[in-house]
Amino acid sequence: MTRTARDSYGPTMTEVGRASRALARESLLRMIRQQQDVTRSDLVELSGFSRSTVVNTVGALIHDGLVVEVHGPGQGPGSGSGRPAKLLRLAPDGSIVAGVDFGHNHLQVAIADATGVVLARSGRTFDVDRDSAGALDLAAGMVRELTSSAGVDAPKLAVAGIPGPVETAGSRLRSPSILSGWVGLSPGRELSRRLACRVHVENDAFLGAYGELTSGAGRRVGDFLYVKVSHGVGAALVLDGAPYRGVSGVAGEIGHTQLRTHTELCRCGNRGCLEAVVSVSSVRAQIAHTHPTEDPETLRFDADDVLTRRVVDGAGRILGEVLANICNLLNPSAIVLGGELGAGSPRLLEAVRETLLRDAQPACAAAVSVVAAELGEESELVGALQLATAMLPTPGR
């Protein structure tokens, strides 16, 4: 029997071209969804495709109604160009997503459309650590309140951030010392039952890093460490433009790095853990101790008095010593400080920066920048929404 050209040589050139166009189409759609408001030049740099491939594929996506083009801000007077950039974003399809940020003692919830544009948000104080069922009930109720007030449908997908190690397999919390009331619980399954939609769960610092990667200080940084300094201390790595989870999904638990010269009792049962010394509650207690005649609730981390400066400087130096070792190991281009204390205290940031210059290897210290999270205390919530939109089914499939 005579063999055909296809049998002898595999796919035809037409078939190869069709497959290549389909790959470019899917890849660029995904990038536009994840990066929101990108230019064609951005896509060329991010994708590695030729400019002609990007231009032709984007043109087809616009023609098919999957992508829209909007005018960005002009460069302004004196810049040499007042022409606004042409930015690309997904065309809204009516899908709604929800983001939930569980803190140790608070909840933040927001809903967004399929392009990541926030429609409504809300926050409450709550003892999340001790009352898992109550926290889950409250979160679900807040989502329903937001969708009702915004006049939109229930979310198709939600992403929730938890302030503890979340194992990749099963998305369960396993640490008996962090969020002890949540151990063995599957927050995703529990919240999914309450919201009647798919729910994905991540560690909160991971979502903070994702938020900064897509919409904040890490947007144009290939390798960075995000450090959340709040009521706990957590971190997440972004390596070569992608979040790094570790083999079981719990990479970044630097809050329980032991400081041998400290004896403060940590909730994990050990003494001298980083978060027992540098967390919001610990630093606030130290400031209150040095201001015995003042109401602890009125004390601020950025107060311009010598005693507050001394406490915050000390916390920054301790954190910087730990981060110097991480810099020597990973050689990141940036450290992004988030959380209530990390993003809200320029003095802490400066103390971390000075300690890195002193303690890290000179080549590492020279390469790394220390910056506050551009999204402030919203990094985790924005990350949850951005990840939720990225997990929606690709339009047209």
C-alpha positions as CSV (number, residue, x, y, z in Angstrom):
1,M,0.0,0.0,0.0
2,T,1.3,3.4,-0.9
3,R,2.1,5.7,2.1
4,T,0.8,9.2,2.0
5,A,3.0,12.3,2.6
6,R,1.3,12.7,5.9
7,D,2.1,9.1,6.9
8,S,5.7,9.6,5.9
9,Y,6.4,13.1,7.2
10,G,3.9,13.8,10.0
11,P,1.6,16.9,10.1
12,T,1.4,19.1,7.0
13,M,2.7,22.6,7.1
14,T,-0.9,23.9,7.1
15,E,-1.6,21.8,10.2
16,V,1.6,23.0,11.9
17,G,0.7,26.6,11.2
18,R,-2.8,26.2,12.5
19,A,-1.5,24.7,15.8
20,S,1.0,27.5,16.2
21,R,-1.7,30.1,15.7
22,A,-3.9,28.3,18.3
23,L,-1.0,28.3,20.8
24,A,-0.3,32.0,20.3
25,R,-4.0,32.8,20.7
26,E,-4.3,30.9,23.9
27,S,-1.0,32.1,25.4
28,L,-1.7,35.8,24.6
29,L,-5.3,35.6,25.9
30,R,-3.9,34.2,29.2
31,M,-1.3,36.9,29.4
32,I,-3.9,39.7,28.8
33,R,-6.1,38.2,31.5
34,Q,-3.2,38.0,34.0
35,Q,-1.5,41.3,33.2
36,Q,-4.5,43.5,32.4
37,D,-3.9,46.7,30.6
38,V,-0.8,45.6,28.6
39,T,0.4,46.9,25.3
40,R,1.4,44.9,22.2
41,S,5.0,45.6,23.0
42,D,4.5,44.2,26.5
43,L,3.1,41.0,25.0
44,V,6.1,40.7,22.7
45,E,8.5,41.0,25.7
46,L,6.4,38.7,27.9
47,S,5.6,36.0,25.4
48,G,8.7,35.7,23.3
49,F,6.6,35.7,20.1
50,S,7.5,37.8,17.1
51,R,6.0,41.2,16.8
52,S,4.1,40.2,13.7
53,T,2.6,37.1,15.5
54,V,1.5,39.3,18.4
55,V,0.0,42.0,16.2
56,N,-1.9,39.5,14.0
57,T,-3.1,37.4,16.9
58,V,-4.3,40.5,18.9
59,G,-6.1,41.8,15.8
60,A,-8.0,38.5,15.6
61,L,-8.9,38.5,19.3
62,I,-10.3,42.1,19.0
63,H,-12.2,41.1,15.8
64,D,-13.7,38.1,17.7
65,G,-14.8,40.3,20.6
66,L,-12.6,38.6,23.2
67,V,-10.2,41.5,23.7
68,V,-10.9,45.3,23.8
69,E,-8.5,48.2,23.3
70,V,-8.6,51.2,25.5
71,H,-6.6,54.4,25.6
72,G,-4.2,54.7,28.5
73,P,-3.0,58.1,29.9
74,G,-0.7,60.2,27.7
75,Q,2.9,60.7,28.7
76,G,2.2,64.3,29.7
77,P,3.8,67.7,29.0
78,G,7.6,67.6,28.5
79,S,7.7,63.9,27.8
80,G,8.0,64.3,24.1
81,S,4.8,62.5,23.4
82,G,1.2,63.2,24.4
83,R,-0.2,60.3,22.5
84,P,-1.9,57.8,24.9
85,A,-0.8,54.2,24.8
86,K,-3.2,51.6,23.5
87,L,-3.9,49.1,26.2
88,L,-5.4,45.7,25.9
89,R,-7.8,44.0,28.3
90,L,-10.3,41.2,28.2
91,A,-13.8,42.1,27.1
92,P,-16.2,41.7,30.0
93,D,-18.3,38.6,29.7
94,G,-20.6,39.1,32.8
95,S,-18.7,36.6,35.0
96,I,-18.2,37.7,38.6
97,V,-15.4,36.5,40.9
98,A,-14.9,37.0,44.6
99,G,-11.8,37.4,46.7
100,V,-11.6,36.7,50.4
101,D,-8.7,37.7,52.7
102,F,-8.8,36.0,56.1
103,G,-6.4,37.8,58.5
104,H,-5.8,36.6,62.0
105,N,-8.3,39.1,63.3
106,H,-10.1,40.6,60.3
107,L,-11.8,39.7,57.0
108,Q,-11.7,41.6,53.7
109,V,-14.0,40.6,50.8
110,A,-14.3,42.0,47.3
111,I,-16.1,41.1,44.1
112,A,-14.8,41.9,40.6
113,D,-15.8,41.4,37.0
114,A,-13.9,39.0,34.7
115,T,-11.3,41.7,33.9
116,G,-10.5,42.2,37.5
117,V,-12.2,45.5,37.9
118,V,-13.4,45.8,41.5
119,L,-17.1,46.3,41.8
120,A,-17.5,46.4,45.6
121,R,-15.5,45.6,48.8
122,S,-16.0,45.3,52.5
123,G,-14.0,44.6,55.7
124,R,-14.9,43.4,59.2
125,T,-13.0,42.7,62.4
126,F,-13.3,39.1,63.5
127,D,-11.4,36.5,65.6
128,V,-10.6,34.3,62.6
129,D,-8.0,32.2,64.5
130,R,-10.4,30.8,67.0
131,D,-13.7,30.6,65.2
132,S,-13.3,29.0,61.8
133,A,-17.0,28.2,61.2
134,G,-18.0,31.8,62.2
135,A,-15.3,33.3,59.9
136,L,-16.5,31.1,57.0
137,D,-20.1,32.0,57.6
138,L,-19.3,35.7,57.8
139,A,-17.2,35.6,54.6
140,A,-20.0,34.0,52.6
141,G,-22.5,36.5,54.0
142,M,-20.3,39.4,53.1
143,V,-20.0,38.1,49.5
144,R,-23.7,37.8,49.2
145,E,-24.2,41.3,50.5
146,L,-21.7,42.7,48.0
147,T,-23.3,41.0,45.0
148,S,-26.7,42.1,46.1
149,S,-25.7,45.7,46.6
150,A,-23.9,45.8,43.3
151,G,-26.8,44.2,41.5
152,V,-24.7,41.4,39.9
153,D,-24.9,37.6,39.8
154,A,-23.4,35.3,42.3
155,P,-19.6,34.7,41.7
156,K,-18.6,31.9,39.4
157,L,-15.3,31.4,41.3
158,A,-13.8,32.7,44.5
159,V,-10.2,32.7,45.8
160,A,-9.6,32.9,49.5
161,G,-6.3,33.6,51.4
162,I,-5.6,32.0,54.7
163,P,-2.9,33.2,57.2
164,G,-1.3,29.8,57.6
165,P,0.5,27.1,55.5
166,V,-1.8,25.5,52.9
167,E,-0.7,22.2,51.6
168,T,-1.0,21.7,47.8
169,A,-2.6,18.3,48.1
170,G,-6.2,18.8,49.3
171,S,-5.7,22.5,50.2
172,R,-5.9,21.6,54.0
173,L,-4.3,23.4,56.8
174,R,-2.0,21.1,58.7
175,S,0.0,23.2,61.2
176,P,-1.3,22.6,64.8
177,S,0.2,25.9,66.0
178,I,-1.0,28.4,63.3
179,L,-4.8,28.8,63.0
180,S,-5.2,25.9,65.5
181,G,-9.0,26.1,65.1
182,W,-8.7,25.4,61.4
183,V,-6.4,22.3,61.5
184,G,-7.6,19.5,59.3
185,L,-10.3,21.7,57.8
186,S,-10.7,22.2,54.0
187,P,-11.6,25.9,53.8
188,G,-12.2,25.7,50.1
189,R,-14.8,22.9,50.4
190,E,-16.5,24.6,53.4
191,L,-16.6,28.0,51.6
192,S,-17.7,26.4,48.4
193,R,-20.7,24.8,50.1
194,R,-21.7,28.2,51.5
195,L,-21.3,30.1,48.3
196,A,-22.4,27.4,45.8
197,C,-19.4,28.1,43.6
198,R,-15.9,26.8,43.1
199,V,-13.4,28.1,45.7
200,H,-9.6,28.0,45.5
201,V,-7.6,28.5,48.7
202,E,-4.0,29.8,49.0
203,N,-1.7,31.1,51.7
204,D,-2.3,34.8,52.2
205,A,1.4,35.8,51.6
206,F,1.3,33.9,48.3
207,L,-1.7,36.0,47.3
208,G,0.1,39.1,48.4
209,A,3.0,38.2,46.1
210,Y,0.6,37.5,43.3
211,G,-1.1,40.8,43.7
212,E,2.2,42.7,43.6
213,L,3.3,40.6,40.7
214,T,0.3,41.4,38.6
215,S,-0.7,44.9,39.8
216,G,2.0,46.3,42.1
217,A,5.7,46.6,42.8
218,G,6.6,43.2,41.3
219,R,5.0,43.8,38.0
220,R,8.2,44.3,36.1
221,V,10.5,42.3,38.5
222,G,11.4,38.8,37.6
223,D,12.7,37.6,41.0
224,F,11.4,39.0,44.3
225,L,10.5,38.1,47.8
226,Y,7.2,39.3,49.2
227,V,7.2,39.6,53.0
228,K,4.0,40.2,54.8
229,V,4.6,41.8,58.3
230,S,1.3,41.9,60.1
231,H,-0.1,40.0,63.0
232,G,2.1,37.2,61.7
233,V,5.1,37.2,59.4
234,G,4.9,35.2,56.2
235,A,6.6,35.4,52.8
236,A,6.3,34.2,49.2
237,L,8.8,33.8,46.5
238,V,8.5,34.8,42.8
239,L,11.2,33.2,40.7
240,D,11.7,34.0,37.0
241,G,8.2,35.7,37.0
242,A,6.3,32.8,38.5
243,P,5.3,32.2,42.2
244,Y,7.2,29.4,43.8
245,R,5.3,27.1,46.2
246,G,7.7,24.4,47.3
247,V,7.2,20.7,47.1
248,S,4.1,20.7,49.3
249,G,2.9,24.2,48.8
250,V,4.2,25.8,52.1
251,A,7.3,27.6,50.9
252,G,7.9,31.0,52.6
253,E,7.2,30.2,56.3
254,I,9.9,32.6,57.5
255,G,7.8,33.7,60.5
256,H,9.1,30.8,62.5
257,T,12.8,31.3,61.8
258,Q,14.4,31.1,65.2
259,L,16.4,34.0,66.6
260,R,18.9,32.5,69.0
261,T,19.3,35.6,71.1
262,H,15.5,36.0,71.8
263,T,13.3,34.1,74.2
264,E,9.8,35.5,73.4
265,L,7.2,32.7,73.4
266,C,5.7,32.0,70.0
267,R,2.3,30.5,69.4
268,C,4.1,27.6,67.7
269,G,5.4,26.5,71.1
270,N,9.0,27.6,70.4
271,R,10.8,30.6,71.7
272,G,12.4,33.4,69.7
273,C,10.6,33.0,66.4
274,L,10.7,36.0,64.1
275,E,7.0,36.7,64.3
276,A,7.1,36.6,68.1
277,V,9.5,39.6,67.9
278,V,8.5,41.5,64.8
279,S,4.8,41.1,64.3
280,V,2.3,44.0,64.7
281,S,1.2,42.8,68.1
282,S,4.7,42.4,69.4
283,V,6.0,45.7,68.1
284,R,2.8,47.5,69.4
285,A,3.4,45.9,72.8
286,Q,7.0,47.1,72.9
287,I,5.9,50.6,72.0
288,A,3.2,50.5,74.7
289,H,5.8,49.4,77.2
290,T,7.8,52.5,76.5
291,H,4.8,54.7,76.7
292,P,3.1,53.6,80.0
293,T,1.0,56.8,80.4
294,E,-0.6,56.6,76.9
295,D,-3.6,54.7,75.6
296,P,-2.1,51.7,73.6
297,E,-4.9,52.0,71.0
298,T,-3.7,55.5,70.0
299,L,0.0,54.6,69.6
300,R,1.3,54.7,66.0
301,F,4.2,52.9,64.3
302,D,5.2,56.1,62.5
303,A,5.1,58.4,65.6
304,D,8.1,60.7,65.5
305,D,9.4,60.2,69.0
306,V,12.7,58.7,70.0
307,L,11.3,55.6,71.8
308,T,9.0,54.6,69.0
309,R,11.8,55.1,66.5
310,R,14.0,52.9,68.6
311,V,11.5,50.0,68.7
312,V,10.6,50.1,65.0
313,D,14.3,50.5,64.0
314,G,15.1,47.4,66.2
315,A,12.3,45.4,64.6
316,G,13.6,46.4,61.1
317,R,17.1,45.3,61.9
318,I,16.0,41.9,63.2
319,L,13.9,41.3,60.1
320,G,16.7,42.6,57.9
321,E,19.2,40.0,59.4
322,V,16.9,37.2,58.4
323,L,16.3,38.6,55.0
324,A,20.0,39.1,54.4
325,N,20.5,35.3,54.7
326,I,17.7,34.8,52.2
327,C,19.3,37.3,49.8
328,N,22.6,35.5,50.0
329,L,20.8,32.2,49.1
330,L,18.4,33.5,46.3
331,N,19.9,36.7,45.1
332,P,16.5,38.4,44.4
333,S,16.2,41.7,42.6
334,A,13.7,43.0,45.1
335,I,12.2,42.6,48.5
336,V,8.6,43.8,48.7
337,L,7.3,44.5,52.3
338,G,3.6,44.3,52.7
339,G,1.1,43.9,55.6
340,E,0.0,46.5,58.2
341,L,3.6,47.0,59.5
342,G,5.6,46.2,56.4
343,A,3.8,48.5,54.0
344,G,2.8,51.1,56.5
345,S,6.1,52.0,58.2
346,P,8.8,53.7,56.1
347,R,11.1,53.6,59.1
348,L,10.9,49.8,59.3
349,L,11.6,49.6,55.6
350,E,14.7,51.8,55.9
351,A,16.0,49.8,58.8
352,V,15.6,46.6,56.7
353,R,17.4,48.2,53.8
354,E,20.3,49.4,56.0
355,T,20.7,46.0,57.6
356,L,20.8,44.3,54.2
357,L,23.6,46.6,53.0
358,R,25.5,45.7,56.2
359,D,24.9,42.0,56.5
360,A,24.2,40.6,53.0
361,Q,27.1,39.8,50.6
362,P,28.0,43.0,48.8
363,A,27.0,41.7,45.4
364,C,23.6,40.6,46.7
365,A,23.0,43.8,48.6
366,A,23.9,45.9,45.6
367,A,21.4,44.0,43.4
368,V,18.4,44.0,45.7
369,S,16.0,46.9,46.2
370,V,13.7,47.1,49.3
371,V,10.3,48.6,48.6
372,A,6.9,48.9,50.2
373,A,4.1,47.0,48.6
374,E,2.4,49.4,46.1
375,L,-1.0,47.9,47.0
376,G,-0.4,48.5,50.7
377,E,-2.6,46.3,52.9
378,E,-4.7,45.4,49.8
379,S,-2.1,43.2,48.2
380,E,-3.6,39.9,49.4
381,L,-7.2,40.9,48.4
382,V,-6.0,42.1,44.9
383,G,-4.0,38.9,44.5
384,A,-7.1,36.9,45.3
385,L,-9.2,38.7,42.7
386,Q,-6.4,38.6,40.1
387,L,-5.9,34.9,40.6
388,A,-9.7,34.2,40.4
389,T,-9.9,36.0,37.1
390,A,-6.9,34.1,35.8
391,M,-8.6,30.8,36.8
392,L,-11.8,31.5,34.9
393,P,-12.2,29.5,31.7
394,T,-10.5,31.2,28.7
395,P,-13.0,33.1,26.6
396,G,-13.9,31.3,23.3
397,R,-13.2,27.8,24.6
